Amino acid sequence: MQETEESTRTHIDAPSGIAIANLSAPDRVRPGETYTVTAMVRNPTEEVRSERIEYRFNEATVNNRTVVLDAGESQELRFKQTADGRMTGTESIDTGTYVHGVRNESGEGVPRYVRITPDIDLTINGFQDPVTAPNDRQFIVLATVSNPGETTVTREVTYRFAGKPIAEKTVTVGGGERQQVAFAVTADRIEAATTGVKRGRTYDHSISTAGGASIGDAVQLQSGSGASADSLAAQEPTFPTDVREGERHIVAVTVRNVDTAAFDGQFVYRINGTTVATRSIEIPAGERQTVEFAVAYSKVKRAVFPLTSHPVTQSITVGNTSLASHDVTVHGSTTETAATPIPRETPTFASQPDNDTGTDGETCERGFFNECGGTTLDQMTLTLVGTVSSVFAMLYEMARGA
């Protein structure tokens, strides 16, 4: 009897089957895209196991593999799939969030969420970057991402330096719209994220979307200071005070390099703290130059959205140092500022035809002194009416007594 109980306990405590030890699976897939799900399976028992391992998508088994593992043995399995209607039993796969993953025959495994994104991706253009990245202060890299489709698209946008990701932002762009994405980067941050990067050398850097669109240029990582705002004297700034739809305004400042070394750095035009445009300029020692930005209304509007009637601050900066600034009011478009008519409710018949309902929703009862829809008689009028009634009543009683 004791041997039987020991045998039963051993059977209950034994692992149920081949375990899914690890899973690598994408969390975003486009329709028609081929992707790979990798699972590490392990036999935790002390005997040889043969078992069917399944790849599941949306509560259905769409692929499976039979594995045979010795005691304690592990094996890597790869499931190659194409995101189409065959996985859901439909003509085409719908966009949305699904559950997928790998499990064993007993149903134990590792599930994950996967987002089937629209088959339209963001495009990217308008790359702005410095020729030389400063050694001792941040610099700005920006680009414009556009959505050519009709549905809203959300993507990760990444700034890369020498092929390594430095910073990421999640960007949502409506159908037919575009948006500017800016990254503020420092040399220290680049060195922390990459290996083998040396100051004084030139590298490729870029901004790319998760869908594969990319735009970039070459930049030299400066080895010494040469782009300090302290070496510049700002003169004759030109700023608009009002910006309206359809206008293209000019922002400018004249600067003189008062240092004994050449200035080689990046000028940034900001509105309300948001980067709108950049320019990289080299100014020899002792010389002066006008830094000018021609900015479209659409870029200004995106920088200060939502629009208000209050003025905001615009500035031209080098790094975090402002060279010149001025207030500006950004006006909304005529379609946005026009008054929106209040829709009228659909008329309905009242449930009680003997009573009408006033405009405030209260019941209006017809009467001698208060006609429905009219103005109630005031207190003085009621007093006069009461006095006249009393006089008629007295005359009537006197007539009866006579």
C-alpha positions as CSV (number, residue, x, y, z in Angstrom):
1,M,0.0,0.0,0.0
2,Q,2.8,2.4,0.8
3,E,4.5,1.6,-2.5
4,T,1.2,2.4,-4.4
5,E,0.8,5.8,-2.6
6,E,4.5,6.7,-3.4
7,S,3.9,5.8,-7.0
8,T,0.8,7.9,-7.2
9,R,2.5,10.9,-5.7
10,T,5.4,10.7,-8.1
11,H,3.0,10.7,-11.0
12,I,1.1,13.7,-9.7
13,D,4.2,15.8,-9.1
14,A,5.8,15.0,-12.5
15,P,5.8,17.8,-15.1
16,S,2.8,17.6,-17.5
17,G,4.9,17.7,-20.6
18,I,7.4,19.6,-22.7
19,A,7.7,23.2,-21.4
20,I,7.9,26.4,-23.4
21,A,10.9,28.0,-21.8
22,N,11.1,31.2,-23.8
23,L,9.3,32.9,-26.7
24,S,10.4,35.6,-29.2
25,A,7.5,37.1,-31.2
26,P,6.7,40.4,-32.9
27,D,4.2,42.7,-31.4
28,R,3.4,44.5,-34.6
29,V,2.8,43.0,-38.0
30,R,1.5,44.4,-41.3
31,P,-1.0,42.5,-43.4
32,G,0.8,40.2,-45.9
33,E,4.1,40.4,-43.9
34,T,6.0,37.3,-43.2
35,Y,7.3,37.0,-39.7
36,T,9.0,34.4,-37.4
37,V,8.1,33.3,-33.9
38,T,10.9,31.5,-32.0
39,A,10.2,29.3,-29.0
40,M,12.7,27.5,-26.8
41,V,11.2,24.1,-25.6
42,R,12.6,22.0,-22.9
43,N,11.9,18.5,-21.6
44,P,11.8,18.8,-17.8
45,T,11.2,15.1,-17.2
46,E,13.6,12.2,-16.7
47,E,12.4,10.3,-19.7
48,V,12.3,10.8,-23.4
49,R,9.2,12.8,-24.5
50,S,7.5,13.2,-27.9
51,E,4.9,15.9,-28.1
52,R,3.2,18.2,-30.6
53,I,4.0,21.9,-30.1
54,E,1.5,24.4,-31.5
55,Y,1.7,28.0,-32.8
56,R,-1.7,29.6,-32.0
57,F,-3.2,32.7,-33.5
58,N,-6.6,34.1,-32.4
59,E,-7.6,30.9,-30.6
60,A,-6.8,28.6,-33.5
61,T,-3.8,26.4,-34.2
62,V,-2.3,27.6,-37.5
63,N,1.0,25.6,-37.3
64,N,2.5,22.8,-35.3
65,R,5.7,20.7,-34.9
66,T,6.3,17.4,-33.3
67,V,9.4,17.3,-31.2
68,V,11.3,14.4,-29.5
69,L,13.5,15.4,-26.6
70,D,15.7,13.4,-24.3
71,A,15.5,14.0,-20.5
72,G,16.5,17.5,-19.7
73,E,17.1,18.4,-23.4
74,S,16.2,21.8,-25.0
75,Q,15.5,22.7,-28.6
76,E,14.7,25.9,-30.5
77,L,11.7,25.9,-32.7
78,R,10.9,28.4,-35.4
79,F,7.4,29.1,-36.8
80,K,7.4,31.1,-40.0
81,Q,4.0,32.7,-40.7
82,T,2.4,35.1,-43.1
83,A,-0.2,37.6,-41.8
84,D,-3.1,36.9,-44.0
85,G,-6.6,35.5,-43.9
86,R,-5.5,31.9,-43.7
87,M,-4.7,32.4,-40.0
88,T,-8.2,33.6,-39.2
89,G,-10.2,31.6,-41.8
90,T,-11.3,34.7,-43.7
91,E,-10.6,36.2,-47.1
92,S,-8.2,38.8,-45.6
93,I,-6.9,39.6,-42.1
94,D,-8.4,42.5,-40.4
95,T,-6.4,45.1,-38.5
96,G,-6.6,44.9,-34.7
97,T,-5.0,43.2,-31.7
98,Y,-4.9,39.4,-31.5
99,V,-3.4,36.9,-29.1
100,H,-0.7,34.5,-30.5
101,G,1.9,32.3,-29.0
102,V,3.3,28.8,-28.6
103,R,1.9,26.0,-26.3
104,N,2.2,22.3,-25.7
105,E,-0.5,19.6,-26.1
106,S,-1.8,20.2,-22.6
107,G,-2.4,23.9,-23.3
108,E,0.5,25.3,-21.3
109,G,2.6,27.9,-23.1
110,V,3.5,31.5,-23.6
111,P,0.9,33.9,-25.1
112,R,1.6,37.4,-26.5
113,Y,-0.4,40.2,-28.0
114,V,0.2,41.2,-31.7
115,R,-1.1,44.2,-33.4
116,I,-2.0,43.9,-37.1
117,T,-1.4,47.4,-38.3
118,P,-2.9,49.1,-41.4
119,D,-1.2,48.2,-44.7
120,I,-0.2,51.9,-45.0
121,D,2.9,53.2,-43.5
122,L,4.4,56.6,-42.8
123,T,6.7,58.3,-45.2
124,I,9.5,60.6,-44.0
125,N,11.2,63.7,-45.5
126,G,12.5,67.1,-44.7
127,F,15.5,66.0,-42.7
128,Q,17.3,68.9,-40.8
129,D,20.5,68.3,-39.0
130,P,23.8,70.1,-38.1
131,V,26.9,69.7,-40.3
132,T,28.9,69.3,-37.1
133,A,27.5,67.9,-33.9
134,P,28.7,70.0,-31.0
135,N,30.9,68.4,-28.3
136,D,29.5,70.2,-25.2
137,R,25.8,70.9,-25.8
138,Q,22.7,69.3,-27.3
139,F,21.9,69.6,-31.0
140,I,18.6,69.1,-32.8
141,V,17.7,66.6,-35.6
142,L,14.3,66.7,-37.1
143,A,12.2,65.4,-39.9
144,T,8.6,65.4,-41.2
145,V,6.6,62.2,-41.2
146,S,3.5,62.0,-43.4
147,N,0.6,59.6,-43.6
148,P,-0.5,59.0,-47.2
149,G,-3.4,56.7,-46.2
150,E,-6.9,57.5,-45.0
151,T,-6.7,55.9,-41.5
152,T,-4.7,57.0,-38.5
153,V,-1.3,55.3,-38.2
154,T,0.8,55.0,-35.0
155,R,4.5,54.2,-35.3
156,E,7.7,54.3,-33.4
157,V,10.1,56.8,-34.8
158,T,13.8,56.3,-34.0
159,Y,16.9,58.5,-34.2
160,R,20.0,56.4,-35.1
161,F,23.7,57.4,-35.0
162,A,26.2,55.1,-36.7
163,G,23.4,52.5,-37.1
164,K,22.6,52.4,-33.3
165,P,19.3,53.6,-31.9
166,I,19.8,56.6,-29.7
167,A,16.2,57.8,-29.0
168,E,12.6,56.8,-29.8
169,K,9.2,58.5,-29.9
170,T,5.7,57.2,-30.6
171,V,4.0,59.2,-33.3
172,T,0.4,59.2,-34.3
173,V,-0.5,60.8,-37.6
174,G,-4.0,61.1,-39.0
175,G,-5.0,60.1,-42.5
176,G,-3.6,62.6,-45.0
177,E,-1.7,64.5,-42.3
178,R,1.9,65.1,-41.5
179,Q,3.8,65.9,-38.3
180,Q,7.3,67.1,-37.4
181,V,9.4,65.0,-35.1
182,A,12.5,66.4,-33.4
183,F,15.2,64.8,-31.3
184,A,17.4,66.7,-28.9
185,V,20.7,64.8,-28.7
186,T,24.1,65.2,-27.0
187,A,27.5,63.7,-27.7
188,D,27.5,62.1,-24.3
189,R,24.2,60.3,-25.0
190,I,25.6,59.0,-28.4
191,E,28.7,57.6,-26.7
192,A,26.7,55.9,-24.0
193,A,24.5,54.1,-26.6
194,T,27.3,53.2,-29.1
195,T,30.7,51.6,-29.1
196,G,33.7,52.7,-31.0
197,V,32.4,56.2,-31.8
198,K,35.2,58.8,-31.6
199,R,34.9,62.5,-31.5
200,G,36.3,64.3,-34.5
201,R,35.1,61.7,-37.0
202,T,32.2,61.7,-39.4
203,Y,29.3,59.2,-39.1
204,D,25.9,58.6,-40.7
205,H,22.8,59.4,-38.6
206,S,19.1,59.2,-39.5
207,I,15.5,59.3,-38.4
208,S,13.4,56.2,-39.3
209,T,10.0,54.8,-38.8
210,A,9.1,51.3,-37.6
211,G,7.6,50.6,-41.1
212,G,11.1,51.0,-42.7
213,A,11.0,54.6,-44.0
214,S,14.3,56.4,-43.3
215,I,16.1,59.6,-44.1
216,G,19.5,60.8,-43.0
217,D,22.8,62.4,-43.7
218,A,26.5,62.5,-42.5
219,V,27.5,64.5,-39.4
220,Q,30.9,65.1,-37.8
221,L,31.0,64.6,-34.1
222,Q,33.1,67.6,-33.0
223,S,36.1,66.9,-30.8
224,G,36.4,70.4,-29.3
225,S,34.3,73.4,-28.6
226,G,33.5,75.7,-31.5
227,A,29.8,76.2,-31.4
228,S,29.4,78.2,-28.1
229,A,26.7,80.8,-28.0
230,D,29.0,82.9,-25.8
231,S,31.1,83.7,-28.9
232,L,28.1,85.3,-30.7
233,A,26.7,88.8,-30.4
234,A,23.1,89.1,-31.6
235,Q,21.8,92.2,-33.5
236,E,18.8,93.3,-35.5
237,P,16.4,90.4,-34.8
238,T,13.3,90.2,-37.0
239,F,10.2,88.4,-35.7
240,P,6.6,88.5,-36.8
241,T,4.0,89.5,-34.2
242,D,1.1,87.8,-35.9
243,V,1.0,84.6,-38.0
244,R,-2.0,83.8,-40.1
245,E,-3.1,81.1,-42.4
246,G,-1.6,81.2,-45.9
247,E,1.3,83.3,-44.8
248,R,5.0,82.4,-45.0
249,H,6.9,84.6,-42.5
250,I,10.6,85.4,-42.1
251,V,12.5,85.1,-38.8
252,A,16.0,86.4,-38.8
253,V,18.8,87.6,-36.6
254,T,22.3,89.1,-37.4
255,V,25.1,87.6,-35.3
256,R,28.7,88.6,-35.1
257,N,31.4,86.2,-34.0
258,V,33.3,88.0,-31.3
259,D,35.6,85.1,-30.6
260,T,39.1,84.5,-32.0
261,A,38.1,81.1,-33.4
262,A,35.5,80.2,-36.1
263,F,32.0,79.4,-35.0
264,D,30.5,76.2,-36.5
265,G,27.2,75.4,-35.0
266,Q,23.4,75.0,-35.3
267,F,20.8,77.7,-34.9
268,V,17.3,76.6,-33.9
269,Y,14.0,78.4,-34.4
270,R,11.5,77.5,-31.6
271,I,8.0,78.5,-30.9
272,N,6.6,77.8,-27.4
273,G,9.7,75.7,-26.7
274,T,9.0,73.4,-29.7
275,T,11.6,73.1,-32.5
276,V,10.3,74.4,-35.9
277,A,13.4,74.7,-38.0
278,T,17.2,74.4,-37.8
279,R,20.2,75.8,-39.7
280,S,23.9,74.9,-39.5
281,I,26.2,77.9,-40.2
282,E,29.9,78.5,-40.0
283,I,31.0,82.1,-39.1
284,P,34.7,83.0,-39.2
285,A,36.2,84.9,-36.3
286,G,35.3,88.6,-36.3
287,E,32.7,88.3,-39.1
288,R,29.0,88.7,-39.0
289,Q,26.2,86.9,-40.8
290,T,22.4,87.0,-40.9
291,V,20.7,83.8,-39.9
292,E,17.3,83.5,-41.6
293,F,14.4,81.1,-41.4
294,A,11.5,81.1,-43.9
295,V,8.7,79.3,-42.0
296,A,5.3,78.2,-43.3
297,Y,2.1,78.6,-41.3
298,S,1.5,74.9,-41.2
299,K,4.8,74.3,-39.3
300,V,4.0,77.1,-36.8
301,K,0.5,75.8,-36.2
302,R,1.7,72.3,-35.4
303,A,4.2,73.8,-32.9
304,V,1.6,75.6,-30.9
305,F,-1.4,73.4,-31.2
306,P,-4.0,73.8,-29.7
307,L,-4.2,77.4,-30.8
308,T,-5.2,80.1,-28.3
309,S,-5.7,83.8,-28.5
310,H,-2.8,84.4,-26.1
311,P,0.7,85.2,-27.5
312,V,3.5,82.6,-27.2
313,T,7.2,83.0,-27.2
314,Q,9.3,82.5,-30.4
315,S,13.1,82.4,-30.2
316,I,16.3,81.7,-32.1
317,T,18.7,79.6,-30.0
318,V,22.1,78.0,-30.1
319,G,21.9,74.9,-27.9
320,N,19.9,75.9,-24.9
321,T,20.9,79.6,-25.1
322,S,18.5,82.1,-26.6
323,L,20.0,84.7,-28.9
324,A,16.8,86.6,-29.5
325,S,13.1,86.2,-28.7
326,H,9.7,87.9,-29.2
327,D,6.0,87.2,-28.6
328,V,3.8,86.0,-31.5
329,T,0.1,85.3,-31.8
330,V,-0.7,82.4,-34.1
331,H,-4.2,82.8,-35.5
332,G,-6.4,79.8,-36.4
333,S,-7.7,79.2,-39.8
334,T,-11.0,80.7,-40.9
335,T,-12.8,77.3,-40.7
336,E,-11.6,76.8,-37.2
337,T,-12.5,80.3,-35.9
338,A,-15.9,80.5,-37.5
339,A,-18.8,80.0,-35.1
340,T,-20.2,76.5,-35.3
341,P,-24.0,76.5,-35.5
342,I,-25.8,74.7,-32.7
343,P,-27.8,71.8,-34.1
344,R,-31.5,72.0,-33.5
345,E,-33.2,69.1,-31.9
346,T,-35.6,67.0,-33.9
347,P,-39.2,68.2,-33.0
348,T,-41.4,65.6,-31.3
349,F,-45.1,65.6,-30.3
350,A,-45.8,65.9,-26.6
351,S,-47.2,62.9,-24.8
352,Q,-50.1,65.0,-23.3
353,P,-51.8,67.1,-26.0
354,D,-53.6,69.4,-23.5
355,N,-50.3,70.8,-22.2
356,D,-47.6,72.5,-24.1
357,T,-43.9,72.4,-23.1
358,G,-42.0,75.7,-22.9
359,T,-38.5,76.3,-24.2
360,D,-37.1,75.5,-20.7
361,G,-38.7,72.1,-20.6
362,E,-41.3,72.9,-17.9
363,T,-45.0,72.3,-18.4
364,C,-46.9,75.4,-19.6
365,E,-50.6,75.5,-18.6
366,R,-53.0,77.9,-20.3
367,G,-54.9,80.2,-18.1
368,F,-56.7,83.5,-18.0
369,F,-53.8,85.5,-16.7
370,N,-51.0,83.4,-18.2
371,E,-51.3,82.4,-21.8
372,C,-49.0,79.6,-22.8
373,G,-46.0,81.1,-24.6
374,G,-46.9,84.6,-23.3
375,T,-45.5,86.7,-20.5
376,T,-46.9,86.4,-17.0
377,L,-48.8,89.5,-15.8
378,D,-46.8,91.5,-13.3
379,Q,-47.8,92.2,-9.7
380,M,-49.0,95.8,-10.3
381,T,-51.4,94.7,-13.1
382,L,-52.8,91.9,-10.9
383,T,-53.4,94.5,-8.1
384,L,-55.3,96.8,-10.4
385,V,-57.4,93.9,-11.7
386,G,-58.2,92.9,-8.1
387,T,-59.2,96.4,-7.2
388,V,-61.6,96.8,-10.2
389,S,-63.1,93.4,-9.3
390,S,-63.7,94.5,-5.8
391,V,-65.4,97.7,-6.8
392,F,-67.7,95.8,-9.2
393,A,-68.5,93.4,-6.3
394,M,-69.5,96.3,-3.9
395,L,-71.7,97.9,-6.5
396,Y,-73.4,94.6,-7.1
397,E,-74.1,94.1,-3.4
398,M,-75.4,97.7,-3.0
399,A,-77.7,97.1,-6.0
400,R,-79.1,93.9,-4.5
401,G,-79.7,95.7,-1.1
402,A,-81.6,98.5,-2.8
